[in-house]
Amino acid sequence: MTLSVSRRMTAAAALAVAGLLASGAPAATAGPAAAVAAPDIPIANVKAHLTQLQTIATSNGGNRAHGRAGYKASIDYVKAKLDAAGFTTSLQTFTSSGATGYNLIADWPGGDPNSVLMAGAHLDSVSSGAGINDNGSGSAAVLETALAVSRAQLQPTKHLRFGWWGAEELGLVGSKYYVNQLSATERSKFSGYLNFDMIGSPNPGYFVYDDDPAIEKTFKDYFAGVGVPTEIETEGDGRSDHASFKNVGIPVGGLFTGASRTKTAAQAQKWGGTSGQAFDRCYHSSCDTTTNINDTALDRNSDAIAHAIWTLGTETPVPPGDVYENTADVAIPDNGAAVTSTVTVSGRTGNAPATLKAGVDIKHTWRGDLVVDLLAPDGTAYRLKSSSSNDSADNVIATYTVNASAEAANGDWKLRVQDVAAQDTGKIDSWKLTF
């Protein structure tokens, strides 16, 4: 995971008011789960991959960093496993800091080519260590999940793709290169991207990305089913490869067990471990070796990855519905009053669906300032996005699923957006409802 740069301190007070905006608004929810159960991912197999990555680092100057022999050897190891399992693999090359970098892409045959579900992890380490938790853990778990797909000869409804990114530690370079090479048509085919960066921290927490509601619910449902409480992930916002996908409008989600932040007493009571210590005391250090892994966290998260791939990858496709759209630009005042954009729905019978889709395209220089709500014709507010000082990306380009079955379908639906902190500007570019 890359290091972050702190933003202005003056935003903190303004952001505190965000919770008062449209308080009590129901949250957007996700669609139905699939019927195909995922297999248990053998923790011994995941750890065997970590042992190989440690051996590669030890044999190549102690690291697997971009531009170093250890990184290319790591790519070769993962590629060989996938080739033998029947995946179609490709190496994508790019240049960063004067050195050649590599992304590895692996496609599983079959599934709808117009609905791509991708899981990925960065494979590079920092130059100071082997990077076994950061991010051998995510890389090994994604690899073993892909191999489980092959063992099961899974026949997904969606097309499954897996990726291992280079030069993440230099600023998400590999994943940015990958998404920048995709045409707008190719990007539109992604149903979601799942990111796994540091999932075996030695003093772990269980954090779920709160980006796409359907993906978030899939992970939360899994952990609830095994009796493990979760929290929303904030430490890594904008700092790992999901940001590259999120910034071009692809729905994202993922898991994280913590980096340099300190575990609180409440978190230690909830999850075990040691309060007052970092989730990973060896973050970006030479001690990030195979001894720096919590087996229970790695096991749980590996199984959660498989659950998400099986659940989201085999769900029954939802046929397209009727679309109502407003493409008129609406300026969003900086640290000002809320603005709205209206879509008028008419000619329908009964209530709105339980899976009403609200597609939002908001151009803004700091999305963390924004609070976004969907207003039903009777004024009921459904929260789509809250503000967050940790949400450091640009733009809000996402599709939210709202249970609006209590609302009459016909009438004026509004997208309400408020910028609650100073120094950044933007506009509602367009938005749409899909019934």
C-alpha positions in Angstrom: 0.0 0.0 0.0 1.3 3.4 -0.9 1.9 6.2 1.6 -0.7 9.0 1.7 -0.4 12.8 1.7 -2.5 14.7 4.4 -4.9 17.3 3.2 -5.9 20.6 4.8 -6.7 20.6 8.5 -9.4 23.3 8.0 -11.8 20.8 6.5 -12.3 18.9 9.7 -14.8 21.2 11.3 -16.8 21.5 8.1 -16.9 17.8 7.5 -18.4 17.3 11.0 -21.6 18.9 9.8 -22.1 16.3 7.1 -23.8 13.8 9.4 -26.5 16.4 10.0 -27.4 16.7 6.3 -30.5 14.6 5.5 -30.1 12.8 8.8 -32.0 9.6 9.1 -31.8 8.9 5.4 -32.0 5.2 4.6 -28.8 3.9 3.1 -28.5 2.4 -0.4 -28.6 -1.3 -0.4 -27.5 -4.2 -2.6 -29.2 -6.7 -4.8 -29.7 -10.5 -4.4 -27.0 -12.9 -3.7 -26.1 -16.0 -5.8 -27.0 -19.6 -5.1 -23.5 -21.1 -5.8 -21.5 -21.7 -2.6 -17.8 -21.0 -2.6 -15.2 -23.6 -1.6 -13.0 -23.2 1.5 -9.6 -21.8 0.4 -6.8 -23.9 2.0 -4.7 -21.6 4.2 -1.8 -24.0 3.7 -1.9 -23.2 -0.1 -2.0 -19.5 0.5 1.0 -19.7 2.9 2.9 -21.8 0.4 2.7 -19.0 -2.1 3.9 -16.6 0.6 6.9 -18.9 1.3 7.8 -18.8 -2.4 7.6 -15.0 -2.5 9.8 -14.8 0.6 12.3 -17.2 -1.1 12.3 -15.0 -4.2 13.0 -11.9 -2.1 15.7 -13.5 -0.1 17.4 -14.6 -3.4 17.1 -11.2 -4.9 18.5 -8.6 -2.5 15.8 -8.9 0.1 12.9 -7.4 -1.8 10.5 -7.7 -4.7 10.3 -4.0 -5.6 9.6 -2.4 -9.0 12.5 -2.6 -11.4 14.3 -5.3 -9.3 14.8 -8.9 -10.2 12.7 -10.0 -7.3 9.6 -8.4 -8.8 10.0 -10.1 -12.2 10.6 -13.4 -10.5 7.4 -12.9 -8.5 5.4 -12.2 -11.7 6.9 -15.3 -13.4 5.9 -17.5 -10.4 2.3 -16.4 -10.4 2.0 -16.6 -14.2 3.3 -20.2 -14.3 0.7 -21.3 -11.7 -2.1 -19.7 -13.7 -0.9 -21.0 -17.1 -0.9 -24.5 -15.7 -4.4 -24.0 -14.4 -5.9 -23.1 -17.7 -6.1 -19.3 -17.5 -5.3 -17.1 -20.5 -2.5 -14.8 -19.2 -0.9 -11.7 -20.6 1.9 -9.5 -19.4 1.4 -5.8 -19.7 4.6 -3.7 -19.7 5.1 0.0 -18.7 7.9 2.2 -17.7 8.3 4.0 -14.3 11.3 5.6 -12.7 13.4 4.5 -15.7 12.6 0.8 -15.2 10.3 -1.6 -16.9 7.2 -2.7 -14.9 4.8 -5.5 -15.3 1.1 -6.1 -14.8 -0.1 -9.7 -15.0 -3.7 -10.2 -16.3 -5.4 -13.7 -16.2 -8.8 -14.4 -17.8 -10.9 -17.5 -17.0 -12.7 -18.8 -20.0 -16.4 -18.2 -20.3 -18.9 -15.9 -18.7 -20.5 -12.8 -20.2 -17.8 -10.8 -21.9 -20.0 -7.7 -21.4 -20.0 -8.2 -17.6 -16.5 -8.5 -16.2 -15.8 -9.1 -12.6 -12.1 -8.5 -11.7 -10.1 -9.2 -8.5 -6.6 -7.9 -8.1 -3.7 -7.1 -5.8 -0.4 -5.4 -6.1 2.6 -7.8 -6.3 5.5 -5.3 -5.7 7.1 -4.6 -2.4 8.9 -1.6 -1.1 12.7 -1.8 -1.6 13.3 -2.1 2.2 11.8 -5.6 2.6 10.1 -8.7 1.2 6.6 -7.3 1.4 4.9 -10.5 2.6 1.9 -8.8 4.2 2.2 -5.7 1.9 1.3 -7.2 -0.4 2.2 -10.8 -0.7 -0.9 -11.5 1.4 -3.4 -10.1 -1.1 -1.5 -11.4 -4.1 -1.3 -15.0 -2.7 -5.0 -15.1 -1.7 -6.1 -13.8 -5.1 -3.9 -16.4 -6.8 -5.2 -19.3 -4.7 -8.8 -18.1 -5.3 -8.1 -18.1 -9.1 -6.7 -21.6 -8.8 -9.8 -22.7 -6.8 -11.9 -21.4 -9.8 -9.9 -23.8 -12.0 -10.1 -26.7 -9.6 -13.9 -26.3 -9.5 -14.1 -25.7 -13.2 -16.5 -22.9 -12.3 -18.9 -21.7 -15.0 -19.6 -18.1 -14.0 -22.3 -15.9 -15.4 -19.9 -13.1 -15.5 -16.5 -13.1 -17.1 -13.8 -13.5 -14.4 -10.5 -11.7 -14.6 -7.7 -11.5 -12.1 -4.8 -9.0 -12.0 -1.5 -8.5 -10.2 -0.2 -4.9 -10.4 3.3 -3.5 -10.6 4.8 -0.3 -9.1 1.8 0.3 -6.7 4.3 1.4 -4.1 5.4 4.2 -6.5 1.9 5.7 -6.7 -0.5 3.0 -8.2 1.5 3.2 -11.4 0.6 -0.3 -12.8 -3.1 -0.2 -12.2 -3.4 3.4 -13.5 -1.6 2.3 -16.7 -4.0 -0.7 -17.0 -7.2 1.4 -16.7 -5.8 4.1 -19.0 -5.3 1.5 -21.7 -9.0 0.5 -21.5 -11.4 2.2 -24.0 -14.6 3.7 -22.6 -16.5 0.7 -24.0 -14.2 -1.7 -22.2 -14.5 0.2 -19.0 -18.3 0.0 -19.2 -18.2 -3.8 -19.3 -16.8 -4.0 -15.7 -19.4 -5.0 -13.2 -16.9 -4.5 -10.4 -13.2 -4.6 -9.3 -12.3 -6.2 -6.0 -9.0 -5.1 -4.4 -7.0 -6.9 -1.7 -4.0 -5.1 -0.2 -2.7 -6.2 3.2 -5.1 -8.9 4.4 -2.9 -10.8 6.9 -1.7 -8.0 9.3 -0.2 -9.5 12.5 -2.5 -7.4 14.8 -5.4 -7.5 12.4 -8.6 -5.6 12.1 -11.4 -6.5 9.6 -12.1 -3.6 7.4 -14.5 -3.5 4.4 -14.4 -0.8 1.6 -17.6 1.2 1.6 -17.6 2.1 -2.1 -20.1 0.0 -4.2 -23.0 -1.0 -2.0 -23.5 -4.4 -3.6 -19.9 -5.4 -3.2 -19.7 -4.0 0.3 -22.8 -6.0 1.3 -21.4 -9.2 -0.1 -18.3 -8.9 2.1 -20.2 -7.8 5.2 -22.7 -10.7 4.8 -19.8 -13.2 4.6 -18.2 -11.9 7.8 -21.5 -11.7 9.6 -22.1 -15.3 8.7 -18.9 -16.4 10.4 -19.4 -14.1 13.4 -16.7 -11.6 12.7 -17.6 -7.9 13.1 -16.3 -5.5 10.5 -15.6 -1.7 10.3 -15.5 0.6 7.3 -12.1 0.9 5.8 -10.7 4.4 5.9 -6.9 4.1 6.3 -6.4 3.1 2.7 -8.8 5.4 0.9 -7.2 6.4 -2.3 -4.0 4.6 -1.4 -4.3 1.3 -3.3 -5.2 0.1 -6.7 -9.0 0.3 -6.3 -8.6 4.1 -6.7 -7.4 3.7 -10.3 -10.6 1.8 -11.1 -12.9 4.0 -9.0 -11.6 7.2 -10.7 -12.8 6.0 -14.1 -16.3 5.0 -12.9 -15.8 1.3 -12.2 -17.6 0.0 -9.1 -15.0 -1.1 -6.5 -14.8 -2.9 -3.2 -12.3 -4.8 -1.1 -10.8 -5.9 2.2 -8.0 -4.7 4.5 -6.6 -5.7 7.9 -4.7 -2.4 8.7 -1.3 -0.9 8.3 0.4 1.8 10.5 -2.6 3.1 12.4 -3.0 2.0 16.0 -5.5 -0.5 17.1 -7.8 1.0 19.8 -8.9 -0.7 23.0 -12.4 -1.1 21.5 -11.1 -2.7 18.4 -8.9 -5.1 20.5 -11.9 -6.1 22.6 -13.9 -6.7 19.4 -11.2 -8.5 17.4 -8.5 -9.6 19.9 -4.9 -8.5 19.5 -3.0 -5.7 21.2 -4.4 -2.2 21.7 -2.0 0.6 21.4 0.0 -1.2 18.7 -0.1 -0.7 15.0 -2.1 -3.2 13.0 1.2 -3.9 11.2 4.3 -2.8 13.1 6.4 -4.0 10.1 4.6 -1.9 7.5 7.1 -0.9 4.8 9.9 -2.4 6.9 12.5 -5.2 6.6 10.6 -7.3 9.1 7.6 -7.7 6.7 8.5 -11.4 6.2 6.6 -14.7 6.5 6.7 -14.2 10.3 4.6 -11.0 9.9 1.3 -12.8 9.0 -1.7 -13.6 11.2 -2.9 -16.9 9.9 -6.5 -16.5 11.1 -6.9 -13.1 9.4 -5.3 -14.5 6.2 -7.6 -17.5 6.3 -10.8 -15.5 6.9 -10.0 -13.0 4.2 -9.0 -15.6 1.6 -12.3 -17.4 2.2 -14.1 -14.0 1.9 -12.5 -13.4 -1.5 -13.7 -16.7 -2.8 -17.2 -16.0 -1.4 -17.3 -12.7 -3.3 -16.0 -14.2 -6.6 -18.6 -17.1 -6.4 -21.4 -14.8 -5.2 -20.9 -11.9 -7.6 -19.6 -14.0 -10.4 -22.4 -16.5 -10.6 -25.4 -14.3 -9.8 -28.3 -14.2 -12.3 -28.0 -11.2 -14.6 -30.6 -8.5 -14.1 -32.2 -7.5 -17.4 -31.9 -3.7 -18.3 -34.8 -1.5 -17.2 -36.2 1.8 -18.3 -33.8 4.7 -17.9 -34.7 8.3 -17.0 -31.8 10.7 -17.2 -30.9 14.4 -16.7 -27.7 15.5 -18.5 -27.9 19.2 -17.7 -24.9 20.5 -15.7 -25.6 21.9 -12.2 -22.8 23.8 -10.5 -22.0 22.8 -6.9 -21.1 25.8 -4.7 -17.9 25.4 -2.8 -18.7 24.9 0.9 -22.2 26.1 0.2 -25.9 25.2 0.0 -27.1 21.9 -1.4 -28.2 21.8 -5.1 -30.5 19.5 -6.8 -31.1 18.0 -10.3 -34.5 16.6 -11.2 -35.6 13.5 -13.2 -39.3 13.3 -13.9 -40.8 9.8 -14.0 -44.2 9.3 -15.5 -46.4 6.7 -17.1 -45.5 3.9 -14.6 -47.8 2.0 -12.3 -47.3 1.2 -8.7 -44.2 1.8 -6.6 -40.6 2.0 -7.5 -38.6 -1.2 -7.3 -36.6 -2.5 -4.4 -33.5 -2.4 -6.7 -33.8 1.1 -8.1 -30.5 2.1 -9.7 -29.2 5.7 -9.3 -26.3 6.3 -11.7 -24.3 9.4 -10.7 -21.7 11.3 -12.6 -20.4 14.2 -10.5 -17.2 16.0 -11.5 -15.4 17.4 -8.5 -11.8 18.1 -7.4 -12.2 16.5 -4.0 -15.0 13.9 -3.6 -14.6 13.7 0.1 -16.3 17.0 0.5 -19.5 15.8 -1.0 -22.7 14.5 0.6 -25.1 12.9 -2.0 -28.7 11.9 -1.5 -31.5 10.7 -3.7 -34.8 12.4 -2.9 -38.1 10.6 -3.7 -41.1 12.5 -5.0 -42.5 12.8 -1.4 -39.2 14.2 -0.2 -37.9 11.0 1.5 -34.1 11.1 1.4 -31.9 8.1 0.6 -28.2 8.6 1.4 -26.0 7.6 -1.4 -22.7 9.0 -0.2 -21.4 10.6 3.0 -18.5 13.0 3.2 -15.2 11.8 4.5 -11.9 13.6 5.0 -10.1 10.4 4.0 -11.9 10.1 0.6 -9.1 11.8 -1.4 -10.1 10.9 -4.9 -11.7 13.1 -7.6 -15.2 12.7 -8.9 -18.2 10.6 -7.9 -18.9 8.2 -10.8 -20.9 5.3 -9.4 -24.2 3.4 -9.5 -26.1 3.0 -6.3 -28.9 0.5 -5.6 -31.7 1.8 -3.5 -34.7 0.0 -2.0 -37.4 2.4 -3.0 -40.3 0.0 -2.9 -42.1 2.2 -0.4 -42.1 5.1 -2.9 -44.6 5.9 -5.7 -42.7 5.5 -9.0 -44.1 8.5 -10.8 -43.1 12.1 -9.9 -40.1 14.3 -9.5 -37.0 12.5 -8.2 -34.0 14.6 -7.3 -30.3 14.1 -6.8 -29.2 16.4 -4.0 -25.5 17.3 -3.6 -23.8 19.5 -1.0 -20.1 20.5 -0.7 -19.5 20.7 3.0 -15.9 22.0 3.0 -13.9 24.7 1.3 -11.3 24.9 -1.5 -12.8 22.5 -4.1 -15.3 22.9 -6.9 -17.4 20.7 -9.2 -20.7 20.1 -10.9 -23.4 17.5 -11.4 -22.5 16.3 -14.9 -25.4 14.0 -15.3 -27.4 11.4 -13.4 -30.0 8.7 -14.2 -32.6 6.3 -12.7 -33.0 2.8 -14.0 -36.2 1.1 -13.1 
